[in-house]
Amino acid sequence: MLKVAILDDYQNVSQQFVDIEKLSGKYEFKIFSKPFIDEAEAIEHLSDFEALLIMRERTPITKNLIDNLTKLKFVITSGLRNRSIDLDTAKKRKIIVCGTEINSNPTPELTWSLILGLARNFKEEIDNMYQGYWQTTLGVELKGKILGLVGLGRVGSEVAKVGKAFGMEVMAWSENLNLDKCKELNVLPCSKDDLIKNSDFLSIHVQGGERYKDCITIKELDKMKKTAFLINTSRGPIVNEDDLIIALSTNEIAGAGLDVFDKEPLPENNKLRFLPNALLTPHIGYVTAENYSIFYTQMIEALEACVNGKPIRVIE
C-alpha cells in the first residue's frame, strides 16, 4: 500500500476534500497539520513515505530533504509552479513532480482588503472599538490617488481594474512590462524610480526568485511619500524585511499591508508583529474553499495518474 503524507494542512481541512476512507484500500495517508521545526524533523517524520501532497511555499522540498527520503517517488504540489521544490534533484532521483490548477482571483481580492484596511485604519479602529473607543483616526479616500503596481501580470491586471473602478490613477513598472497590456487597461507605464516616488499605494505583483529579490530596500522606501502605503501579497523576499521594519518604525512611510514574509509562519518575536502601522495577514492570498477544493481534488487525481503510470500536469 502506497504511503502518502499530506503536509502543512494548517487548517485541518484536507479531509473535507479528500475521502481518505474511500481511498484507504490503495493508500495509507498521514496528515501533518503543523510545520516541521526544521529539516531534520521533516526527514525523521517523512522517511517512510513514497508520495508527498504539499502546499506550495510551505515545507521546502530541498536537495537535502530529497536525498534523505530514499523511498520518495511522487511529489504533488498545489499550483503549477513551486520554487521551494528542487526540481533538478527530483529529476535526478526520477521523482515525478506534478501540480494542480489554481484560481488567480483570491490574491487580488486580498490585496484590496489590505489596501482598504490601510486607507481606513482598520487595525487601529477595530482594536479601539473592542476597547470602547469611537472614531479615533482619519482615513483617506482612494479616488484620485495613485496606485503603483510592481508587475502587471494576471494578478496585477486584476488589481489595476479595481483601482480604475475606484477612480484611481494607475501606474505600473516591471522588468518585462507588457505595453499592450498597459494600453488595454489604461495603465501608465513608467520607470521604477517614478513609480516609487509617485505612488500613494505601492502594490507588488511579480514572481519571487532572484530577479526581484530585494526589489524594495531602504533606498526605495526613502524615496516614497511619507503618506504612502506598501502592499505585498506576492513573496516576502521581494521587500527587504529589515529595511521595511526601519521605514515603518521611523514613519518613513505611512504603513504596510503584508500577506507574505521572509520566514513563514512568521516568528512570534518578529518585529513586524509589534508595529502599529503594519497590517498583517498569514499568507492567505490563495487560502479559499474554492482553491482548496481544486488543490486536493486534483492532487488525488494526479496521484492516481502517477500510480497508473500516466502522470498529468508534470512540473519540470
C-alpha positions as CSV (number, residue, x, y, z in Angstrom):
1,M,0.0,0.0,0.0
2,L,1.4,3.4,-1.1
3,K,2.3,5.6,1.9
4,V,1.1,9.2,1.3
5,A,1.9,12.2,3.5
6,I,-0.4,15.3,3.3
7,L,1.8,18.2,4.5
8,D,1.1,21.6,6.0
9,D,-2.7,21.2,6.4
10,Y,-2.6,24.2,8.7
11,Q,-6.4,24.4,8.9
12,N,-7.1,20.7,9.3
13,V,-9.4,20.8,6.3
14,S,-7.9,18.2,3.8
15,Q,-10.3,15.6,4.8
16,Q,-13.2,17.8,3.8
17,F,-11.9,17.4,0.2
18,V,-10.1,14.0,0.3
19,D,-12.2,11.0,1.1
20,I,-9.5,9.1,2.9
21,E,-11.8,6.2,3.9
22,K,-12.7,5.6,0.3
23,L,-9.1,5.6,-0.7
24,S,-7.9,3.5,2.2
25,G,-7.7,0.3,0.2
26,K,-5.0,1.8,-2.0
27,Y,-3.2,4.4,0.1
28,E,-2.1,4.8,3.6
29,F,-2.5,8.5,4.5
30,K,-0.9,10.6,7.2
31,I,-1.8,14.2,7.7
32,F,0.7,16.8,9.1
33,S,-1.1,19.9,10.2
34,K,1.8,21.8,11.7
35,P,5.0,22.9,10.0
36,F,8.2,21.0,10.9
37,I,10.5,22.7,13.3
38,D,13.4,22.1,10.9
39,E,14.5,19.9,8.1
40,A,15.9,17.3,10.4
41,E,12.4,16.8,11.9
42,A,10.9,16.7,8.4
43,I,13.4,13.9,7.4
44,E,12.7,12.0,10.6
45,H,8.9,12.0,10.0
46,L,8.8,11.6,6.2
47,S,11.5,8.9,5.7
48,D,8.9,6.1,5.0
49,F,6.7,8.0,2.6
50,E,6.5,7.4,-1.1
51,A,4.3,10.3,-2.0
52,L,4.0,13.9,-0.6
53,L,1.0,16.1,-1.2
54,I,2.2,19.6,-0.4
55,M,1.0,23.2,-0.3
56,R,3.3,25.5,-2.3
57,E,5.7,27.7,-0.4
58,R,5.2,25.8,2.9
59,T,7.6,22.9,3.6
60,P,10.6,23.3,1.2
61,I,11.4,20.2,-0.8
62,T,15.2,20.8,-0.8
63,K,18.0,18.7,-2.2
64,N,18.9,17.5,1.3
65,L,15.4,16.5,2.0
66,I,15.0,14.6,-1.3
67,D,18.4,12.9,-0.8
68,N,17.3,11.7,2.6
69,L,13.8,10.5,1.6
70,T,15.0,7.3,-0.2
71,K,11.5,5.9,-0.7
72,L,10.1,9.0,-2.3
73,K,8.5,8.6,-5.8
74,F,5.9,11.4,-6.2
75,V,5.5,15.0,-5.1
76,I,2.2,16.6,-5.8
77,T,2.0,20.4,-5.1
78,S,-0.8,22.9,-5.2
79,G,-0.3,25.2,-8.2
80,L,1.6,24.6,-11.3
81,R,4.9,26.1,-10.0
82,N,6.6,25.9,-6.7
83,R,10.0,27.5,-6.2
84,S,10.6,25.6,-2.9
85,I,10.9,22.3,-4.8
86,D,14.4,21.4,-6.0
87,L,13.3,20.1,-9.4
88,D,16.8,19.3,-10.6
89,T,17.4,16.9,-7.7
90,A,13.9,15.4,-8.1
91,K,14.6,14.8,-11.7
92,K,17.9,13.1,-11.0
93,R,16.2,10.8,-8.5
94,K,13.4,10.2,-11.1
95,I,10.8,11.5,-8.7
96,I,7.7,12.7,-10.6
97,V,6.6,16.2,-9.6
98,C,3.0,17.3,-10.5
99,G,0.8,20.3,-9.8
100,T,-2.7,21.5,-9.8
101,E,-4.7,24.4,-11.3
102,I,-5.2,27.5,-9.1
103,N,-7.7,30.3,-9.1
104,S,-5.9,33.6,-9.6
105,N,-8.7,35.9,-8.3
106,P,-8.3,35.4,-4.5
107,T,-5.0,37.2,-4.3
108,P,-6.2,40.4,-6.0
109,E,-9.2,40.3,-3.6
110,L,-7.0,40.0,-0.6
111,T,-4.8,42.8,-2.0
112,W,-7.8,45.1,-2.0
113,S,-8.7,44.0,1.6
114,L,-5.3,45.2,2.7
115,I,-5.4,48.5,0.7
116,L,-8.8,49.3,2.1
117,G,-7.7,48.3,5.6
118,L,-4.8,50.6,5.4
119,A,-6.7,53.5,3.9
120,R,-9.3,53.4,6.7
121,N,-7.0,52.4,9.6
122,F,-8.9,49.1,10.2
123,K,-6.3,47.7,12.6
124,E,-6.4,50.6,14.9
125,E,-10.1,51.3,14.6
126,I,-11.2,47.7,15.2
127,D,-8.8,47.3,18.2
128,N,-10.2,50.6,19.6
129,M,-13.8,49.5,19.1
130,Y,-13.2,46.5,21.3
131,Q,-11.6,48.8,23.9
132,G,-14.7,51.0,24.0
133,Y,-13.4,53.9,21.8
134,W,-15.3,55.5,18.9
135,Q,-13.8,57.1,15.7
136,T,-10.2,57.7,16.7
137,T,-8.5,58.2,13.3
138,L,-9.0,59.9,9.9
139,G,-8.9,57.7,6.9
140,V,-8.0,58.6,3.3
141,E,-10.1,58.3,0.1
142,L,-8.9,56.2,-2.8
143,K,-10.4,58.3,-5.6
144,G,-7.8,60.4,-7.3
145,K,-4.9,58.6,-5.5
146,I,-2.1,57.0,-7.5
147,L,-1.9,53.2,-7.4
148,G,1.5,51.9,-8.3
149,L,1.9,48.3,-9.4
150,V,5.2,46.4,-9.5
151,G,4.1,43.9,-12.1
152,L,1.1,43.8,-14.4
153,G,0.6,40.1,-15.0
154,R,-2.5,38.1,-14.1
155,V,-2.8,39.3,-10.5
156,G,-1.5,42.9,-11.2
157,S,-4.0,43.3,-14.0
158,E,-7.0,42.4,-11.8
159,V,-5.7,44.8,-9.1
160,A,-5.4,47.5,-11.8
161,K,-9.1,47.1,-12.9
162,V,-10.4,47.5,-9.4
163,G,-8.2,50.6,-8.9
164,K,-9.7,52.1,-12.0
165,A,-13.2,51.4,-10.7
166,F,-12.3,53.3,-7.5
167,G,-11.3,56.3,-9.7
168,M,-7.5,55.9,-9.0
169,E,-4.7,56.7,-11.4
170,V,-2.8,53.5,-12.1
171,M,0.9,53.3,-12.9
172,A,3.0,50.2,-13.5
173,W,6.6,49.0,-13.8
174,S,8.4,45.7,-14.1
175,E,11.5,44.5,-16.0
176,N,9.3,42.9,-18.7
177,L,6.3,45.2,-18.6
178,N,3.8,44.5,-21.4
179,L,3.0,47.8,-23.0
180,D,0.0,46.4,-24.9
181,K,-1.5,45.3,-21.6
182,C,-0.9,48.8,-20.2
183,K,-2.7,50.3,-23.1
184,E,-5.6,47.8,-22.8
185,L,-6.1,48.6,-19.1
186,N,-5.3,52.4,-19.4
187,V,-2.4,52.0,-17.1
188,L,0.6,54.4,-17.3
189,P,3.9,52.6,-17.9
190,C,6.8,54.3,-16.0
191,S,10.3,53.8,-14.6
192,K,10.8,52.1,-11.3
193,D,12.0,55.4,-9.8
194,D,8.9,57.3,-10.9
195,L,6.7,54.5,-9.6
196,I,8.4,54.6,-6.2
197,K,8.3,58.4,-5.9
198,N,4.7,59.0,-7.1
199,S,2.6,56.1,-5.7
200,D,0.2,56.6,-2.8
201,F,-0.3,52.9,-2.7
202,L,2.5,50.7,-4.0
203,S,1.4,47.1,-4.5
204,I,3.7,44.2,-5.5
205,H,2.7,41.6,-8.1
206,V,5.8,40.0,-9.5
207,Q,7.1,36.4,-9.1
208,G,9.6,35.6,-6.4
209,G,13.1,34.4,-7.2
210,E,16.5,36.1,-7.7
211,R,15.3,38.6,-10.3
212,Y,13.1,40.6,-7.9
213,K,14.8,39.7,-4.6
214,D,15.3,42.9,-2.5
215,C,13.5,44.9,-5.2
216,I,12.3,47.2,-2.5
217,T,15.0,48.2,0.0
218,I,15.7,51.3,2.2
219,K,16.8,53.1,-0.9
220,E,13.3,52.8,-2.4
221,L,11.5,53.2,0.8
222,D,13.3,56.5,1.5
223,K,12.0,57.8,-1.9
224,M,8.4,57.0,-1.2
225,K,5.9,59.6,0.0
226,K,5.7,59.7,3.8
227,T,1.9,59.3,3.3
228,A,2.3,56.2,1.1
229,F,1.5,52.6,1.8
230,L,3.3,49.5,0.6
231,I,1.3,46.3,0.0
232,N,2.9,42.9,-0.6
233,T,0.8,39.8,-1.4
234,S,3.5,38.2,-3.7
235,R,6.6,36.9,-2.0
236,G,8.3,38.1,1.2
237,P,11.9,38.5,-0.1
238,I,10.9,41.0,-2.8
239,V,10.9,43.5,0.0
240,N,13.9,43.7,2.3
241,E,12.2,42.9,5.6
242,D,14.8,44.6,7.9
243,D,14.7,47.8,5.8
244,L,10.9,47.8,5.9
245,I,10.8,47.5,9.7
246,I,13.1,50.5,9.9
247,A,10.9,52.5,7.5
248,L,7.7,51.7,9.4
249,S,9.4,52.3,12.8
250,T,10.5,55.7,11.8
251,N,7.3,56.6,9.9
252,E,9.3,56.9,6.7
253,I,6.1,55.5,5.0
254,A,2.6,55.6,6.4
255,G,2.1,51.8,6.6
256,A,2.3,48.4,5.0
257,G,-0.1,45.6,4.3
258,L,1.7,42.3,4.2
259,D,0.5,38.7,3.5
260,V,3.9,37.3,2.8
261,F,7.2,37.2,4.8
262,D,10.8,36.1,4.7
263,K,10.2,33.3,7.1
264,E,6.8,31.6,7.3
265,P,5.0,31.1,9.6
266,L,6.1,34.5,10.8
267,P,8.1,34.0,14.1
268,E,6.3,35.2,17.2
269,N,9.1,37.6,18.0
270,N,9.3,39.2,14.6
271,K,9.2,43.0,14.9
272,L,6.5,43.4,12.3
273,R,4.0,41.9,14.7
274,F,4.5,44.9,17.1
275,L,4.3,47.8,14.6
276,P,1.0,49.7,14.7
277,N,1.3,50.7,11.1
278,A,1.8,47.1,9.8
279,L,-1.4,45.3,8.7
280,L,-0.5,41.6,8.6
281,T,-2.3,38.5,7.3
282,P,-0.8,35.0,7.5
283,H,-0.2,34.2,3.7
284,I,-3.9,33.7,3.0
285,G,-3.9,35.1,-0.5
286,Y,-4.7,31.7,-2.1
287,V,-6.4,30.2,1.0
288,T,-10.1,29.9,0.0
289,A,-12.5,27.0,0.0
290,E,-12.7,27.2,-3.8
291,N,-9.0,26.9,-4.2
292,Y,-8.6,24.1,-1.7
293,S,-11.3,22.1,-3.4
294,I,-9.3,22.4,-6.7
295,F,-6.0,21.6,-4.9
296,Y,-7.0,18.5,-3.0
297,T,-9.2,17.1,-5.8
298,Q,-6.5,17.5,-8.4
299,M,-3.8,16.3,-6.0
300,I,-5.6,12.9,-5.7
301,E,-6.3,12.9,-9.4
302,A,-2.6,13.5,-10.1
303,L,-1.5,10.8,-7.6
304,E,-3.8,8.3,-9.2
305,A,-2.4,9.2,-12.6
306,C,1.2,8.7,-11.4
307,V,0.4,5.4,-9.8
308,N,-1.1,4.3,-13.1
309,G,2.0,5.3,-15.0
310,K,0.4,8.2,-16.8
311,P,1.3,11.3,-14.8
312,I,-0.6,14.6,-15.5
313,R,0.3,18.3,-15.0
314,V,4.0,17.3,-14.7
315,I,6.3,20.1,-13.5
316,E,9.8,20.0,-14.9
